[in-house]
Amino acid sequence: MIAWIFCLGLGSSYPCDIWSVGCILVELCTGEALFQTHENLEHLAMMERVFGPLPYHMLESADRHSAKYIRKGRLNWPEGCTSRESMKAVMKLPRLQNLVMQNVDQSAGDFIDLLQGLLKYDPASRQTAQEALRHPFLTEGSERRRCYTLPPL
């Protein structure tokens, strides 16, 4: 779930756990792993497809071993794509909001907002555990959460 931070050589820290929680919440919502790949460039491209472009300052901070994934301050995609199947796997992914809305009803706004805070690329701007626990999705009445449907098993 956090392999992307390592493939860019940015190291790990406590906010990586918060990122993982966000990925797990998406998986609980959809019934599937968020990024189903073991290829680093494809993983990064999937992230950009779901969350938007990786921040320039993070790509610029990536270590020299990650240079093969970056070109002119941007992710080397689709130019660095390894296969047609990889391209299809990335292109079929919807944006985060659409992914969630495919699996829950129209009242998913607070859930999407929580996920967006947990899944910010930049660890410095990502929500902390304390901030997440105070989020309206987790603190407001349980009657609102009854509207969420579980994915089929």
C-alpha positions in Angstrom: 0.0 0.0 0.0 2.9 2.4 0.6 5.4 0.9 -1.9 5.1 4.1 -3.9 7.0 6.1 -1.3 9.8 3.6 -1.4 10.0 3.4 -5.2 10.5 7.2 -5.2 13.1 6.8 -2.5 11.3 9.3 -0.2 11.6 7.1 3.0 8.8 6.3 5.4 7.4 7.8 8.5 4.2 7.8 10.6 2.1 9.4 7.9 2.7 6.2 5.8 0.4 4.4 8.3 -2.3 7.0 7.7 -2.0 6.4 3.9 -2.4 2.7 4.5 -5.6 3.3 6.6 -7.0 5.3 3.7 -6.2 2.4 1.2 -7.8 -0.1 3.6 -11.0 2.0 3.9 -11.2 2.1 0.1 -10.8 -1.6 0.0 -13.5 -2.1 2.6 -15.8 0.1 0.5 -15.1 -1.5 -2.8 -14.2 -5.1 -1.8 -11.0 -4.9 -3.9 -7.5 -3.7 -3.3 -7.1 -0.1 -4.5 -4.0 -0.7 -6.7 -3.7 -4.2 -8.0 -0.2 -4.2 -9.4 3.3 -5.2 -8.4 5.0 -2.9 -11.0 6.3 0.4 -9.6 5.7 2.7 -12.6 2.2 1.2 -13.1 1.5 1.7 -9.4 2.5 5.4 -9.6 0.4 5.8 -12.8 -2.6 4.2 -11.1 -2.2 6.7 -8.2 -2.1 9.6 -10.6 -5.2 8.3 -12.3 -7.2 8.0 -9.0 -5.7 11.0 -7.0 -4.3 13.3 -9.7 -0.7 14.2 -10.5 2.1 13.6 -8.0 3.4 16.9 -6.7 6.4 18.3 -8.5 8.4 18.8 -5.3 8.0 15.1 -4.4 9.1 14.0 -7.8 12.1 16.4 -7.7 13.0 15.0 -4.2 13.0 11.4 -5.4 16.4 9.6 -5.1 18.6 8.8 -8.1 17.3 5.2 -8.2 13.9 6.5 -9.0 15.0 8.5 -12.1 13.7 5.9 -14.4 10.1 6.7 -13.3 10.5 10.5 -13.7 11.0 12.6 -16.8 11.1 16.4 -16.9 9.6 16.7 -13.4 6.7 14.4 -14.2 5.9 10.7 -14.0 7.3 9.0 -17.1 3.8 7.7 -18.1 2.6 6.5 -20.6 6.0 6.7 -22.3 7.6 4.3 -19.8 4.7 1.9 -19.9 5.7 -1.7 -20.1 2.7 -3.2 -21.8 -0.6 -2.6 -23.4 -2.2 -4.5 -20.5 -0.5 -2.1 -18.1 -1.9 0.8 -20.0 -5.4 -0.7 -19.9 -5.2 -1.4 -16.1 -4.3 2.2 -15.4 -6.8 3.8 -17.8 -9.8 1.8 -16.4 -9.4 3.3 -13.0 -11.8 6.1 -12.0 -11.1 9.1 -9.9 -11.4 8.5 -6.1 -14.8 10.2 -5.8 -16.2 8.1 -8.7 -14.7 4.9 -7.3 -16.4 5.5 -4.0 -19.7 6.6 -5.6 -19.9 3.3 -7.5 -20.1 1.5 -4.2 -22.1 3.7 -1.9 -25.2 5.9 -2.1 -25.3 9.6 -2.7 -24.5 10.5 0.9 -20.8 9.5 0.6 -19.5 13.1 0.8 -18.1 12.9 4.3 -16.5 9.5 3.5 -14.9 10.9 0.4 -13.7 13.9 2.3 -12.1 11.7 5.0 -10.4 9.6 2.3 -9.0 12.7 0.6 -7.5 13.8 3.9 -5.9 10.4 4.5 -4.7 9.9 1.0 -2.8 13.2 0.3 0.5 12.6 -1.4 2.4 15.0 0.8 2.9 13.5 4.3 3.1 17.0 5.7 -0.4 17.9 4.6 -1.9 14.4 5.2 -4.4 14.2 8.1 -3.0 12.8 11.4 -4.8 10.0 13.3 -6.2 12.5 15.8 -7.5 14.7 13.0 -9.1 11.7 11.2 -10.7 10.6 14.4 -12.4 14.0 14.7 -13.7 13.9 11.1 -17.5 14.2 10.8 -17.7 10.8 9.0 -16.5 9.2 12.2 -18.1 11.5 14.8 -21.6 12.2 13.4 -24.7 10.0 14.2 -24.7 6.4 13.3 -28.1 6.7 11.6 -26.3 8.5 8.7 -23.9 5.6 8.2 -26.7 3.1 7.9 -27.2 4.2 4.3 -23.8 2.7 3.2 -24.1 -0.6 1.4 -21.5 -3.4 1.6 -20.0 -4.7 -1.6 -21.1 -8.3 -2.5 -18.8 -11.0 -1.2 
